[in-house]
Amino acid sequence: MVIIGGGPAGMTAGIYAARQKINTLLITKSFGGQMAKKAVDIENYPGFEKISGWELIQKFEKHLKQKKIKIEIDSVRKIKKIGQDFLVLTASRKQFQAKAVIVSSGADPRPLEVPGEKEFIGKGISYCVACDGPLFADKKVAVVGGGDAGFEAAISLSSFAKKIYILETGSQIKADDENQERAKKTGKIETITQIALKKIEGKDFVESVVYQDKSSKELKILKVQGVFVEIGSQPATSFVKGLVEFNEKDEIKVNPFTGETSTAGLFAAGDADDVPYKQIVIACGEGAKAALAVANYLGKL
Ligand SMILES: Cc1cc2nc3c(=O)[nH]c(=O)nc-3n(C[C@H](O)[C@H](O)[C@H](O)COP(=O)(O)OP(=O)(O)OC[C@H]3O[C@@H](n4cnc5c(N)ncnc54)[C@H](O)[C@@H]3O)c2cc1C
């Protein structure tokens, strides 16, 4: 079988597949998935009261690589059905044939979709505080998104940046009280609600964000050198569009007992599917279930 994705769902599926002695190839763009984007420590993965995303990734990766499975670092572009088999096509023009596939490609950050966003990616716009936060030492930055992810990002940035604005489109902050309290304690974080982001401006790098104050309808300019985007995520499932049934959010519909999709032999696990509560431990559980269901499916074949 082929497993697509090297996040918690894919890596767990790989460990289980190896134990089931399934001839397995895992294809992933990189290891870790969204755990790498976690700005502050993970505090809800059993067995570790507090662990950084990077440390947990390394533990998963080490465990996986002890097992007998093949690994390709590549991006899957398309999956085709050929009779009972699947043909998995990658960005580097490789193709692999398999009797079963687990799609555990997770989710990507949701983009802002405002003018200036694409131009300034890597030039002040970032989707990963854990990766890029230290580059903004002594700078003023904006975090777009007033949920828990936005607050955690701002708290983490307060170790580097001199001022952080959290920009929230709604009139209410959605982050929990604990995160709001921690943000207040930094003395560096200011929250601005009811904004409609209009554009991101600059010459070579980000210099400002332009937003409309929804209550006064006034256009305002905020001088910042960095913008961190924390407005949620979208499933990375475009390469199976048309091959399996999606829900309205482009998540793959699965039988939650097994990870089976509407296409026989194609399974999904983790944030790419329509099971609610997107968490590491849940992604791992789904990866394990899908691998065991694949073993059952291949046995029957
Ligand atoms: C900022 C942030 C903080 C979070 N904090 C927590 C927390 O504290 N606790 C918790 O339990 N959960 C947390 N989560 C949620 C958790 O990280 C996810 O639920 C979990 O990572 C989902 O795992 P996954 O394996 O399904 O997908 P992902 O982690 O998204 O991994 C997907 C993998 O697939 C690969 N991939 C994608 N597309 C392709 C392709 N076309 N070809 C090949 N490979 C591909 C990616 O490179 C990646 O390796 C957080 C998420 C974010 C963004």
The ligand as an ORCA input file, in Angstrom:
! r2SCAN-3c Opt
* xyz 0 1
  C      -0.789     25.870     15.320
  C      -1.338     24.507     15.650
  C      -1.331     24.058     16.961
  C      -1.860     22.793     17.267
  N      -1.801     22.362     18.565
  C      -2.198     21.111     18.897
  C      -2.047     20.609     20.220
  O      -1.552     21.284     21.117
  N      -2.479     19.333     20.460
  C      -3.036     18.546     19.507
  O      -3.386     17.403     19.794
  N      -3.186     19.009     18.245
  C      -2.784     20.257     17.907
  N      -2.931     20.727     16.628
  C      -3.613     19.865     15.638
  C      -2.697     18.742     15.147
  O      -1.429     19.265     14.824
  C      -3.341     18.066     13.937
  O      -4.618     17.594     14.289
  C      -2.501     16.879     13.456
  O      -1.187     17.301     13.133
  C      -3.132     16.215     12.241
  O      -2.299     15.192     11.812
  P      -2.337     14.626     10.330
  O      -1.297     13.570     10.264
  O      -3.731     14.272      9.985
  O      -1.975     15.845      9.376
  P      -0.749     16.860      9.323
  O      -0.137     17.044     10.640
  O      -1.293     18.043      8.598
  O       0.303     16.108      8.390
  C       0.087     15.950      7.014
  C       1.332     15.456      6.320
  O       1.028     15.205      4.953
  C       2.029     15.762      4.106
  N       1.388     16.102      2.828
  C       0.379     16.980      2.596
  N       0.038     16.981      1.299
  C       0.836     16.065      0.689
  C       0.991     15.624     -0.647
  N       0.244     16.103     -1.647
  N       1.948     14.701     -0.920
  C       2.728     14.198      0.069
  N       2.623     14.585      1.365
  C       1.696     15.506      1.670
  C       2.532     16.978      4.893
  O       3.841     17.324      4.463
  C       2.503     16.428      6.320
  O       3.671     15.700      6.598
  C      -2.407     21.969     16.263
  C      -2.410     22.413     14.937
  C      -1.887     23.673     14.626
  C      -1.867     24.152     13.195
*
